[in-house]
């Protein structure tokens, strides 16, 4: 499971439900998924490091790099440069997007990343088989994560049981809603894992994800696609209407429901004409 200083810090604050930076009153910490328009080249590295620095200046506390479709060398170079830019205190994860087919290559990359305090390594392999996940998990100290495409709780539990992963990443919009996601949280907690919900979407799903994090004792972060680095007017407007992010944290909501109202004004502003 989780090792190193990230594990120690997480356990020390488990009673507060969230991360070391959290205050005793519960708050939810979003990690920012950083994606670029370029892959497997220097433009990808420069763009993602630049966006990490921008988000750091905005006081976000956690980032996830996405060197998708990239060589081992570019994965390692991006993570190394990003860690140097972010410093030691910001959480940094890496998603390679099902990049590897053989365990030996994944182990080699993991060995290069482990000194960078990578919080988790996401989807190193396709999720059709458990064996490569289990083999990698037994040979690296970096927690392994998956779950973005899971549509049943059984997929999550089997990856923990047989794939030996440490982090489950269900989307509540695909795994069966808030109630089913709570069932996943309860079981994963008993199994000794973490639930870090996925949300490569807008803050409509994000608001529901905040509620799950407030319920969960094993959810140190939630995924967040920050409008500040993506050129989407709709994403920006929805983020403005969602829960405020102050100093990299989201305070628990007090509004009814999930706390997001899809207003007539929003629909009118972005509807497509026939």
FENDAKA-V553153 format. One line per field, one symbol per residue. phi: phi as a letter, one per 20 degrees, with the letter a starting at -180 (. if undefined). Layout:
phi = ???
This chain:
phi = .fcmffffffffdgfemcdgffegffcddedeedddecclbffffffffffffffffemfdbccecefldfgffgffffffffffeneeefcdcddlmfedcfgffffffffeffelffbdekfcgefcegfffffgfcceffdcapfdfdcfffffffffdelfdcdcfeffdepnfffffffgfffgfendddcfeaebdeffgfffffffffeeccfbcfbdfffdcecgfgfffffeeffdclmcdfffcffmfncdffffffffdfeff
